[in-house]
């Protein structure tokens, strides 16, 4: 970390005291900025503000620890010079004690901000839990698998940090929204398809539209064109995948359905997705259930992913 001060150890106590004052000024300025940012959180929580405040306190803590180390070295230098009984020595001992207390206070401020982040995550799960509980009271028209999803909410909370990080990673990997990833995971669960298989099938459709965009003439491109699907008609990978699933689901002849699915997705993924493709109406019903059961918001997933990164650092 770059510093605007450098404490010089040696016989020249005037120079040492001067550089010590420069360090104190910087530490006070950094700490005050962290305090001001923390103060704003009393009115409205903001994850970026928490992160900025933590960075300021962490910098102040690092500078304070460097200052304390410089004081120890200066005291050792004065001990070797036989200046233990001097007023300067006693003053520096007091300064070292103060620096130790200051470092402890800064650590508490950093810990307090971490607690705010965890409390905010807990609130997010409480809100989600309320939605899930409300949906649970309306389970009668839902599928049996939906009831299983509700019952599994407790496990979701227990593994929340890992779940959030996984969702964020998949969102980046497959270039799809956080909500869309969760929606298709839910549909996969309801249709006995492994979510990993479904997400890889998404990649296959993305690749097929990519080949179409570059003028390719592969079997996948021909199948898309036969189904009346063009990359020009869609704005996102989500829309492309939804269109492919809808088109394949609408084919009544299972032999033709499997043939087109195989051309676009490959034999392995086509055979795995056959249960999902049997009924377009069923998929629409599961998507509607997903909206009512509830899901993790973008903000909560991002916070969970950030918390997972912090846990990994620790």
Secondary structure, 3 states (H helix, E strand, C coil): CCCCCCCCCCCCHHHHHHHHHHHHHHHHHHHHHHHHHHHHCCCCCCHHHHHHHHHHHHHHHHHHHHHHHHHHHHHHHHHHCCCCCCHHHHHHHHHHHHHHHHHHHHHHHHHHHHHHHHHHHHHHHHHHHHHHHHHHCCHHHCCHHHHHHHHCHHHHHHCHHHHHHHHHHHHHHHCCCHHHHHHHHHHHHHCCCCHHHHHHHHHHHHHHHHHHHCCCCCHHHHHHHHCCCCHHHCCCHHHHHHHHHHHHHCCCCHHHHHHHHHHHHCHHHHHHHHHHHCCHHHHHHHHHHHHHHCCCCHHHHHHHHHHHHHHHHC
